[in-house]
Amino acid sequence: MSNGHVSSAVPTTKAATAKAAGPGAAVAPEVEDDVVAIPLRHPWRWVVAGVLVLALAGLFASLWTNPNIEHSTIATYLFNPKIINGVGLSLLVTVIAMLVSTVLGVLLAVMRLSRNPVMNAFAWLYVWVFRGTPLLIQIVFWGYLGLLYSQISLGVPFTDFTIFSVDTNTLVPAFVAGLLALTLNQAAYSAEIIRSGMLSVDPGQHEAAASLGMSPAYTLFKVVLPQAMRVIIPPMGNETISMLKQTSLLSVIAVLELYTVATQISSQNLRQVELLLVVSAWYLFLTSVLSVPQYYLERHYGRGTAAQAPTLLSRIMQNRIQRSKR
């Protein structure tokens, strides 16, 4: 403000400039404000990509043309009923083990964060034992539990009173033993993943929920865990894929999952490599299928927190739009 008058804004548009200059005044041509950015070329990236494509093509060609591989055997057993049954059992074990271990993982994570020293110590001891011993040993232990306890009974401790007693091998067959081993082992890893996700939630969320009169259980399932899922989902997706592949370890106790069935077939026809390729193809297919829900779960729980990675379809559409502009 100067001498009681308010200063006006300087005209910036072409029409405002012509009006200010008056009739007959020359007006400079309008200058484009947008800068056309030309992306840098990266020829070496394409060179490296070409080398990788050629290397993969050479590897697949060498396998396909290898005279020691019978392609007819692969085609015969790829959809063999025994193989399909093994695939179904592997998926069943994976789903049950991951669901139960996730529930146990939530309980163990809550116990680890509890102020109760007994619960905290028990959860820590559980995680220490099951993460500290190899999974293969745990599978063998549960598979041969009958050598340690011939009978499993329920009664009054330190007395001879027994409600019921059953043979251990009848109660815990090979399938149940393998399921127990995978579930209890995975629960230790799931507990640490869930605990890290819960710790990533701001402590103020707990205080706000308590101030609103929410119970600890309601706060856990309605406030804390939904926010922690953004951190929990990626490693839990990896654990699910790992669980699918770890079912192959059940072959040591003769559970008829995918790898065990393929091993039994190859021991009869002596075509080990072909059956390994069949097993590998199925594992690659199943892990690819399991990766799809993980991807969309990550996008769902990551909304509003970070830039969303585009889907495969959106990437294809973006590439088409960029090419059309060029």
QUICORRA-V905047 format. One record per helix or strand. SS is the DSSP state (alpha for helix, beta for strand). FROM is the first residue (numbers start at 0). TO is the last residue. If there is no record, write none. Layout:
ss=SS from=FROM to=TO
ss=SS from=FROM to=TO
This chain:
ss=beta from=1 to=1
ss=beta from=4 to=4
ss=alpha from=13 to=20
ss=alpha from=42 to=63
ss=alpha from=70 to=77
ss=alpha from=80 to=111
ss=alpha from=116 to=131
ss=alpha from=134 to=142
ss=alpha from=144 to=147
ss=beta from=150 to=154
ss=beta from=161 to=166
ss=alpha from=167 to=170
ss=alpha from=173 to=198
ss=alpha from=202 to=210
ss=alpha from=215 to=252
ss=alpha from=257 to=268
ss=alpha from=271 to=300
ss=alpha from=311 to=324
